[in-house]
Amino acid sequence: MNLFRLGLAYIRAKRAMAIRSRQKLEERQLRLLKRHFRFVLEHSPFYRRRFQEAMKGWDRPELTWERLQTLPLMDKETMMSHFDELNTAGIRKEEAFRVAWRAEETRDFTPQIGDVTVGLSSGTTHNRGLFLVSKEERERWAGTVLAKLLPGGITRRESVAFFLRANSNLYTSVRQRWLTFAYYDLLEDLSAHVERLNRQQPTILVAPPAVLSFLSEEKERGRLDIAPVKVISVADVLDDRDRQKIEGQFGKPVHQIYQCTEGFLAATCSHGTLHLNEDIVHIEREWIDRESGRFVPIITDFCRRTQPIIRYRLNDILVLADEPCPCGSAMTAIDRVEGRCDDILYLKEIDTGRYRMVFPDFIRRAMWQAGDEILHYQVVQEGPDRIVVAVEERSGTDRRRLEEAIRSAFAQLYRRLKVEAATIRFAPYRHPPADRKLRRVKRTWSP
């Protein structure tokens, strides 16, 4: 671990977090983007070839905000199809997959290719992406994360417990004498982790919302006895009801990290507001619904050199905050990460017969309205007028009455949105495997 490089990244992140002028932030972004673009053109054969057409009219290969928007978009399929030519470390996709799968099977996540960490994104078995991170990038990432997430800065000892599907050199590279990390494997029985947490007594707890919800239940039963200074939700959408439940047991606001294979995209500030990490990434907005502030992010990361990310279109739905954050940061404030575009349901408008987008948040609120007896649920739209609701209710709940409450809540939603009613079929709730993301709302057909 190069402590100088980590410390430099920490200082730079702290300085960027103190920027209050949007103009200054964008000037800084453009300076970093120009430098990064020159590097990518020189070292990535794929991007050099891909940008040729867009750059034909340029007098010189220098990026501007206007020119950035003329470059072609990237997605996971394109990235994986051209993986060998895209990355700048000369790593072949076949070799990277072999190392990553071996790590998944053995649960030993230390092997690398040279000094490059290789990992797999979560997702379905046939649609998992690879990520590559060099030693230098790990150290810069570590400095940035510490700057944004440590409640007392680097002057106070911290003990971190983090629950993830897979460990990585990316996370363990942060370990120092004053900062200890304990990895908890989500593929193991969660109940077995409780006693280990009691022994560790973490000051920072990092886990997906479903795990934090489980731990809050264990705390309520008296089996878990920890008092972390900071609780951080990662990996999945944080439901407001889950947030209330977790905060009620731990007595702390739930902070969030928005990170994926494509980068470290957002983190909450001291006020609990989620801010885009615009000191290390540039995010364009592809509007879904400008009035409600919903957009799909298009990412350009000007810190990732081993696996460059330029104009990468995610499948996520972000919602802008209505008001500026009291912290004063120039970085964009986000109300929430609502879900994926595949989580948007489509129902026909009564007057026009056109399909209307029904955002995941509408469905979640309908389920909350149905009552507190719901422990877990998943809503799946299987066809234009067919919805399956899988529910796990509290012990002793009248299942028939609960189903009627859910039907009533959905009927109110249909009337409010002026859409045709979809029939609801109920099913038992099945907990997803621990190595898969929790999707409470999803759609399995296309209009």
C-alpha positions as CSV (number, residue, x, y, z in Angstrom):
1,M,0.0,0.0,0.0
2,N,1.4,3.4,-1.1
3,L,0.3,5.6,1.8
4,F,1.4,8.7,0.0
5,R,-0.9,8.0,-3.0
6,L,-3.8,7.1,-0.6
7,G,-3.2,10.3,1.4
8,L,-3.0,12.4,-1.7
9,A,-6.4,11.0,-2.9
10,Y,-7.8,11.7,0.5
11,I,-6.7,15.3,0.5
12,R,-8.0,15.9,-3.0
13,A,-11.4,14.4,-2.2
14,K,-11.7,16.5,0.9
15,R,-10.8,19.6,-1.1
16,A,-13.3,18.7,-3.8
17,M,-16.0,18.1,-1.2
18,A,-15.4,21.7,0.0
19,I,-16.1,23.2,-3.4
20,R,-19.2,25.4,-3.3
21,S,-19.2,26.8,-6.8
22,R,-20.8,24.7,-9.6
23,Q,-18.6,26.6,-12.1
24,K,-15.4,25.7,-10.3
25,L,-16.5,22.1,-10.0
26,E,-17.2,21.9,-13.8
27,E,-13.9,23.6,-14.6
28,R,-12.1,21.0,-12.5
29,Q,-14.1,18.2,-14.2
30,L,-13.2,19.4,-17.7
31,R,-9.5,19.7,-16.9
32,L,-9.5,16.1,-15.6
33,L,-11.6,14.9,-18.6
34,K,-9.3,16.4,-21.1
35,R,-6.3,14.7,-19.6
36,H,-8.1,11.4,-19.3
37,F,-9.3,11.5,-22.8
38,R,-5.8,11.9,-24.2
39,F,-4.7,8.9,-22.2
40,V,-7.5,6.7,-23.4
41,L,-7.0,7.6,-27.1
42,E,-3.3,6.6,-26.7
43,H,-3.7,3.4,-24.8
44,S,-7.1,1.8,-25.7
45,P,-7.3,0.5,-29.3
46,F,-11.1,0.0,-28.9
47,Y,-11.9,3.6,-27.9
48,R,-9.5,5.0,-30.5
49,R,-11.3,3.2,-33.2
50,R,-14.8,3.8,-31.7
51,F,-14.3,7.6,-31.6
52,Q,-12.9,8.0,-35.1
53,E,-16.2,8.9,-36.7
54,A,-17.2,11.4,-34.1
55,M,-13.8,13.1,-34.1
56,K,-13.6,13.6,-37.9
57,G,-14.5,17.3,-37.8
58,W,-12.3,18.1,-34.8
59,D,-9.3,20.4,-35.4
60,R,-7.5,18.5,-32.6
61,P,-8.2,15.6,-30.3
62,E,-9.2,17.7,-27.3
63,L,-12.4,17.2,-25.4
64,T,-15.0,19.9,-24.7
65,W,-18.5,19.5,-23.1
66,E,-20.1,19.7,-26.5
67,R,-17.8,17.2,-28.1
68,L,-18.3,14.7,-25.2
69,Q,-22.0,14.5,-26.0
70,T,-21.2,13.5,-29.6
71,L,-19.3,10.4,-28.6
72,P,-21.1,7.1,-28.9
73,L,-22.7,5.5,-25.8
74,M,-21.3,2.4,-24.1
75,D,-23.2,-0.4,-22.4
76,K,-22.3,-3.6,-20.6
77,E,-22.8,-5.8,-23.8
78,T,-20.4,-3.5,-25.8
79,M,-17.9,-3.4,-23.0
80,M,-17.8,-7.2,-22.6
81,S,-17.8,-7.8,-26.4
82,H,-14.6,-5.7,-26.8
83,F,-13.1,-6.3,-23.4
84,D,-9.6,-7.4,-24.8
85,E,-9.1,-4.2,-26.8
86,L,-10.9,-1.8,-24.4
87,N,-8.7,-2.4,-21.3
88,T,-5.3,-0.9,-21.2
89,A,-3.5,-3.7,-19.3
90,G,-3.5,-6.2,-22.1
91,I,-5.7,-8.6,-20.1
92,R,-7.9,-11.1,-22.0
93,K,-11.5,-11.6,-21.1
94,E,-11.0,-15.4,-21.0
95,E,-8.2,-15.1,-18.5
96,A,-10.0,-12.5,-16.4
97,F,-13.2,-14.7,-16.2
98,R,-11.1,-17.7,-15.2
99,V,-9.5,-15.8,-12.3
100,A,-12.8,-14.2,-11.2
101,W,-14.7,-17.5,-11.3
102,R,-12.0,-19.3,-9.3
103,A,-12.2,-16.6,-6.7
104,E,-16.0,-17.0,-6.5
105,E,-15.8,-20.8,-6.1
106,T,-13.0,-20.9,-3.6
107,R,-14.1,-17.6,-1.8
108,D,-10.4,-16.6,-1.9
109,F,-10.5,-13.1,-3.5
110,T,-6.8,-12.3,-3.2
111,P,-5.5,-13.6,-6.6
112,Q,-4.7,-10.9,-9.2
113,I,-3.4,-10.7,-12.8
114,G,-0.1,-8.9,-12.2
115,D,-1.1,-6.0,-9.9
116,V,-4.7,-5.8,-11.3
117,T,-7.6,-6.9,-9.2
118,V,-10.3,-8.8,-11.2
119,G,-13.9,-9.1,-10.1
120,L,-17.4,-10.0,-11.2
121,S,-20.4,-7.7,-10.9
122,S,-23.5,-9.1,-9.4
123,G,-26.4,-10.0,-11.7
124,T,-27.6,-13.1,-13.5
125,T,-25.0,-15.8,-14.2
126,H,-25.2,-15.1,-18.0
127,N,-25.0,-11.3,-17.7
128,R,-22.3,-10.6,-15.2
129,G,-19.7,-8.0,-16.0
130,L,-15.9,-8.0,-15.3
131,F,-14.1,-5.1,-13.6
132,L,-10.4,-4.5,-13.5
133,V,-8.7,-2.2,-11.0
134,S,-4.9,-1.6,-10.9
135,K,-2.9,-1.1,-7.6
136,E,-2.8,2.7,-8.2
137,E,-6.5,2.9,-8.8
138,R,-7.2,0.9,-5.7
139,E,-5.1,3.3,-3.6
140,R,-6.8,6.3,-5.1
141,W,-10.2,4.7,-4.6
142,A,-9.3,4.0,-1.0
143,G,-8.3,7.6,-0.3
144,T,-11.5,8.9,-1.9
145,V,-13.8,6.4,0.0
146,L,-12.1,7.3,3.4
147,A,-12.6,11.0,2.7
148,K,-16.3,10.6,2.1
149,L,-17.2,7.9,4.6
150,L,-15.1,8.0,7.7
151,P,-17.2,9.8,10.4
152,G,-14.1,11.1,12.3
153,G,-11.6,11.4,9.4
154,I,-8.4,9.5,9.5
155,T,-7.4,10.6,13.0
156,R,-9.8,8.1,14.8
157,R,-9.5,4.3,15.0
158,E,-12.3,2.5,13.2
159,S,-13.4,-1.1,12.9
160,V,-15.5,-1.8,9.8
161,A,-17.8,-4.8,9.2
162,F,-18.9,-5.2,5.7
163,F,-21.3,-7.7,4.2
164,L,-20.9,-8.3,0.5
165,R,-21.5,-11.0,-2.0
166,A,-17.7,-11.2,-2.7
167,N,-14.6,-9.8,-1.1
168,S,-12.0,-8.0,-3.1
169,N,-8.5,-6.5,-2.9
170,L,-10.4,-3.3,-3.7
171,Y,-11.8,-3.3,-0.1
172,T,-9.0,-4.9,1.9
173,S,-6.4,-2.6,0.4
174,V,-7.7,0.1,2.8
175,R,-6.7,-1.8,5.9
176,Q,-4.2,0.0,8.2
177,R,-3.3,-0.1,11.9
178,W,-5.9,2.5,12.7
179,L,-8.5,1.0,10.4
180,T,-9.5,-2.7,10.5
181,F,-11.8,-4.5,8.1
182,A,-13.8,-7.7,8.7
183,Y,-15.5,-9.2,5.7
184,Y,-18.8,-11.1,6.2
185,D,-19.7,-13.5,3.3
186,L,-23.3,-13.2,2.2
187,L,-23.2,-16.8,1.0
188,E,-22.9,-18.0,4.6
189,D,-25.8,-18.2,7.0
190,L,-26.5,-14.7,8.3
191,S,-27.4,-16.0,11.8
192,A,-23.9,-17.4,12.1
193,H,-22.5,-13.8,11.7
194,V,-24.3,-12.4,14.7
195,E,-21.9,-13.7,17.4
196,R,-18.9,-12.6,15.3
197,L,-20.3,-9.1,15.1
198,N,-20.7,-9.1,18.8
199,R,-17.0,-10.0,19.2
200,Q,-15.9,-7.4,16.7
201,Q,-18.0,-4.5,17.9
202,P,-17.7,-2.6,14.6
203,T,-17.8,1.2,14.7
204,I,-18.9,1.2,11.0
205,L,-21.5,-1.3,9.6
206,V,-21.8,-1.7,5.8
207,A,-24.4,-4.0,4.3
208,P,-27.2,-4.3,1.8
209,P,-30.6,-3.1,3.1
210,A,-32.0,-6.6,3.5
211,V,-29.0,-7.6,5.7
212,L,-29.3,-4.4,7.7
213,S,-33.0,-5.1,8.2
214,F,-32.2,-8.7,9.4
215,L,-29.5,-7.3,11.8
216,S,-32.0,-4.8,13.2
217,E,-34.4,-7.6,13.9
218,E,-31.6,-9.5,15.7
219,K,-30.9,-6.4,17.7
220,E,-34.6,-6.1,18.6
221,R,-34.6,-9.7,19.8
222,G,-31.5,-9.0,22.0
223,R,-29.2,-11.4,20.1
224,L,-27.1,-8.6,18.5
225,D,-25.4,-6.2,20.8
226,I,-23.4,-3.7,18.7
227,A,-23.6,0.1,18.6
228,P,-21.9,1.3,15.3
229,V,-21.2,5.0,14.9
230,K,-22.2,4.8,11.3
231,V,-24.5,2.5,9.3
232,I,-24.1,2.4,5.5
233,S,-26.5,0.8,3.0
234,V,-24.9,-0.6,-0.2
235,A,-25.7,-2.7,-3.3
236,D,-29.5,-2.5,-3.4
237,V,-32.3,0.1,-3.3
238,L,-32.9,1.4,0.2
239,D,-36.7,1.2,0.9
240,D,-38.0,4.0,3.1
241,R,-39.7,1.5,5.4
242,D,-36.5,-0.5,5.7
243,R,-34.7,2.8,6.5
244,Q,-37.1,3.6,9.3
245,K,-36.8,0.1,10.8
246,I,-33.0,0.1,10.7
247,E,-32.7,3.6,12.1
248,G,-35.2,2.8,14.8
249,Q,-33.0,-0.1,16.1
250,F,-29.5,1.4,15.6
251,G,-30.4,4.9,16.5
252,K,-28.4,6.3,13.7
253,P,-29.3,7.7,10.2
254,V,-28.7,5.2,7.4
255,H,-26.1,6.5,5.0
256,Q,-25.7,5.2,1.5
257,I,-23.0,4.3,-1.1
258,Y,-24.0,4.1,-4.7
259,Q,-21.3,2.0,-6.3
260,C,-21.3,-0.5,-9.2
261,T,-18.9,-2.2,-11.6
262,E,-18.7,1.1,-13.5
263,G,-17.5,3.2,-10.5
264,F,-18.0,4.8,-7.2
265,L,-20.9,7.1,-8.2
266,A,-22.4,8.6,-5.0
267,A,-22.2,8.8,-1.3
268,T,-24.1,10.5,1.5
269,C,-22.7,13.7,3.2
270,S,-22.9,14.5,6.9
271,H,-26.5,15.6,6.4
272,G,-27.5,12.3,5.0
273,T,-28.0,13.6,1.5
274,L,-26.8,11.4,-1.4
275,H,-24.4,13.4,-3.6
276,L,-23.0,12.3,-7.0
277,N,-19.2,11.9,-6.8
278,E,-18.6,14.5,-9.4
279,D,-15.1,15.0,-8.3
280,I,-14.2,11.6,-9.9
281,V,-17.0,11.1,-12.4
282,H,-19.0,13.1,-14.9
283,I,-22.7,12.1,-15.1
284,E,-24.9,13.2,-18.0
285,R,-28.7,12.9,-17.5
286,E,-30.9,11.0,-19.9
287,W,-34.3,12.2,-18.8
288,I,-37.1,9.7,-18.2
289,D,-39.4,12.3,-16.6
290,R,-37.9,15.7,-16.3
291,E,-40.8,17.0,-14.2
292,S,-40.3,14.5,-11.4
293,G,-36.5,14.7,-11.7
294,R,-36.0,11.1,-12.9
295,F,-33.1,10.3,-15.2
296,V,-30.8,7.5,-16.4
297,P,-27.1,8.3,-15.6
298,I,-24.5,8.3,-18.4
299,I,-21.1,8.0,-16.8
300,T,-17.6,9.1,-17.7
301,D,-15.1,8.2,-15.1
302,F,-11.9,10.2,-15.3
303,C,-10.0,8.1,-12.8
304,R,-10.3,4.6,-14.3
305,R,-7.5,4.0,-16.7
306,T,-7.2,0.2,-16.7
307,Q,-10.8,-0.3,-17.8
308,P,-11.8,3.1,-19.1
309,I,-15.5,4.2,-18.7
310,I,-16.6,6.8,-21.2
311,R,-20.2,7.6,-21.8
312,Y,-21.4,4.4,-20.2
313,R,-25.2,4.3,-20.0
314,L,-26.4,2.6,-16.8
315,N,-29.8,1.0,-16.5
316,D,-30.6,2.7,-13.2
317,I,-33.2,5.4,-12.3
318,L,-31.9,8.3,-10.3
319,V,-34.2,11.0,-8.8
320,L,-32.9,14.6,-8.3
321,A,-33.4,16.2,-4.9
322,D,-36.0,19.0,-4.8
323,E,-33.8,21.3,-2.8
324,P,-30.1,22.0,-2.4
325,C,-28.4,20.1,0.4
326,P,-27.7,22.3,3.6
327,C,-24.1,21.0,3.4
328,G,-23.5,23.5,0.5
329,S,-21.6,21.0,-1.7
330,A,-21.6,21.9,-5.4
331,M,-22.0,18.2,-6.2
332,T,-25.5,17.2,-7.4
333,A,-27.9,16.1,-4.6
334,I,-29.9,12.9,-5.3
335,D,-33.2,12.2,-3.6
336,R,-32.8,8.4,-4.2
337,V,-31.7,5.7,-6.4
338,E,-35.1,4.4,-7.4
339,G,-34.2,1.1,-9.1
340,R,-33.6,-0.1,-12.6
341,C,-35.3,0.8,-15.9
342,D,-36.5,-2.8,-16.0
343,D,-38.3,-2.1,-12.7
344,I,-40.7,0.4,-14.4
345,L,-44.1,-1.1,-14.9
346,Y,-46.3,-0.1,-17.9
347,L,-50.1,0.1,-17.7
348,K,-52.5,1.4,-20.3
349,E,-54.1,4.8,-19.8
350,I,-57.9,4.6,-19.7
351,D,-58.4,7.7,-22.0
352,T,-55.8,7.1,-24.7
353,G,-54.9,3.4,-24.5
354,R,-51.2,4.4,-24.5
355,Y,-48.9,2.8,-22.0
356,R,-47.9,4.9,-19.0
357,M,-44.8,4.4,-17.0
358,V,-45.5,3.4,-13.4
359,F,-42.3,4.0,-11.4
360,P,-41.1,1.6,-8.8
361,D,-41.6,4.1,-6.0
362,F,-45.4,4.2,-6.8
363,I,-45.6,0.4,-6.3
364,R,-43.5,0.5,-3.1
365,R,-45.8,3.1,-1.6
366,A,-48.9,1.1,-2.5
367,M,-47.4,-1.9,-0.6
368,W,-46.6,0.3,2.4
369,Q,-50.2,1.6,2.3
370,A,-51.5,-2.0,2.6
371,G,-50.2,-2.3,6.1
372,D,-47.4,-3.0,8.6
373,E,-48.0,-6.8,8.5
374,I,-45.9,-7.1,5.4
375,L,-42.4,-8.4,6.2
376,H,-41.1,-9.0,2.6
377,Y,-42.6,-8.7,-0.8
378,Q,-41.9,-8.7,-4.5
379,V,-44.2,-7.3,-7.3
380,V,-43.6,-8.6,-10.8
381,Q,-45.5,-7.5,-13.9
382,E,-45.7,-10.5,-16.1
383,G,-47.9,-9.0,-18.9
384,P,-49.8,-5.9,-19.8
385,D,-52.6,-6.6,-17.4
386,R,-51.0,-9.3,-15.1
387,I,-49.2,-8.6,-11.8
388,V,-47.9,-11.2,-9.3
389,V,-47.5,-10.1,-5.7
390,A,-45.4,-12.4,-3.5
391,V,-45.8,-11.6,0.2
392,E,-44.4,-12.8,3.5
393,E,-46.5,-11.6,6.4
394,R,-46.0,-11.4,10.1
395,S,-47.0,-14.4,12.2
396,G,-50.7,-14.3,13.1
397,T,-51.7,-12.0,10.2
398,D,-55.0,-12.8,8.5
399,R,-53.7,-13.5,5.0
400,R,-57.0,-13.0,3.3
401,R,-57.5,-9.6,4.8
402,L,-53.9,-8.6,3.9
403,E,-54.5,-9.6,0.3
404,E,-57.6,-7.5,0.2
405,A,-55.7,-4.5,1.6
406,I,-53.1,-4.9,-1.1
407,R,-55.8,-5.1,-3.8
408,S,-57.4,-2.0,-2.4
409,A,-54.1,-0.1,-2.4
410,F,-53.4,-1.0,-6.0
411,A,-57.0,0.0,-7.0
412,Q,-56.4,3.5,-5.5
413,L,-53.1,3.7,-7.4
414,Y,-54.9,2.7,-10.7
415,R,-57.5,5.4,-10.2
416,R,-55.0,8.1,-9.3
417,L,-52.9,7.4,-12.4
418,K,-56.0,6.9,-14.5
419,V,-54.8,3.5,-15.9
420,E,-56.6,0.3,-16.6
421,A,-56.5,-2.1,-13.6
422,A,-54.2,-5.1,-13.8
423,T,-55.3,-8.4,-12.2
424,I,-53.3,-9.4,-9.2
425,R,-52.3,-12.9,-8.4
426,F,-50.8,-13.7,-5.0
427,A,-47.9,-16.1,-4.4
428,P,-45.7,-17.1,-1.4
429,Y,-42.6,-15.0,-1.0
430,R,-39.2,-16.7,-1.7
431,H,-36.1,-15.0,-0.4
432,P,-33.6,-14.4,-3.3
433,P,-30.2,-16.1,-3.1
434,A,-27.7,-14.0,-1.1
435,D,-25.5,-13.5,-4.1
436,R,-28.3,-11.8,-6.1
437,K,-29.6,-8.3,-5.8
438,L,-33.0,-7.8,-4.1
439,R,-35.5,-6.4,-6.6
440,R,-38.8,-5.7,-4.9
441,V,-40.4,-4.4,-8.1
442,K,-39.6,-5.7,-11.6
443,R,-41.1,-6.3,-15.0
444,T,-40.6,-9.5,-17.1
445,W,-42.2,-8.3,-20.4
446,S,-41.8,-5.4,-22.8
447,P,-44.7,-3.2,-24.1
